[in-house]
Amino acid sequence: MHVIETEEAARRLARAIASDLSLYNEDKILTGIQNDNLYDILEEEIEEGRELFRSRVVPELFEKNFYERAIIDLLIKSKGHIKCKLW
């Protein structure tokens, strides 16, 4: 399998993985945001995605936290309309 070496491709992969997490775990995400325990509820899924991302990009790109940023953008920021303790 091809290893990603460009920042743009690494960002796209991170967003694709986070998008899949969002698509397949909507109920868990809503519950996690409402109860302020999103990372606990999705720990296994997030870690699986992180390992997939790590396996597909060069180490220098993994260290730039593109995956973590994508998680925040697609799983948290996009749910800003949900009533919760955080905001």
N, C-alpha and C positions, 0 to 999 in steps of 0.2 A: 504494500500500500504506500502511496505517495506521502511524504512528510512535508507539511506546509512550512514554508520559509519566509513568507511575506506577512507583514502586519495586517494588511487588508484581508487576506485570505483567512488569517487566524481570527480576526474579528467576525467575519462571516460565519466561520465554523462555530465559534462560541455562541453567537446569536441563534444559529440553527439548533444547537443542542438545547439552549435555554428555551427556545420557542417550543421544541418538542416537550420539554418538561412542563411548560405552561399548558400546552394542548392536552396532554394526557393526565394531568394532575390538578385540574381546575378546582375540584371540591376541596382537596387537601390544601391548596394555596389559599383559598378563601378562608378556610378554618384557621390556618396558620397565621394569616394576617390579623384576623379578628381576635385571636387569642394570644397574639404576640409570641408565637413559637414556631414560626415558619421553618426555620432551619432545623429544628428538632423533628418536626413532622416529615420533612422531605430530606432528612439527612442521607438516607441510602440512595435516593434518586440523584441528589445533587453530587454526591461523591462519585457515583457511577458516571455521570456526565463529565465531571472533572477528570477522571481517569481516561475517559475516551478522548477528551481534548488534549490531555498530556501526551497520549500515545500518537496523536496526529500532527503535533507541531514540534518544531525544534525547541530545545530547552530555553533558549533566550526569549522566545515568544511566550512560553508558558509563564515565565517569571513576570511578564508585564500585566498579569491579572485581567486579561480580556474576558476570561470565563466568569470571574466574579462580577465584573462590571455588567456583563450580559444578564446574569442572574438578577442583579439589582434592577436593571432597566426593564426586563421583561416579566419578572415575577413580582416585583415590589412596586416600582414606579407606575407601571401600567394599571395597578390596582388602587391608585390613590383615591378613588371614589368610594372605597369600602370603608365603612365606619369601623374604627379600631382605636386602641389605646395610644398608638404611636402618633396619630395626627388628629 
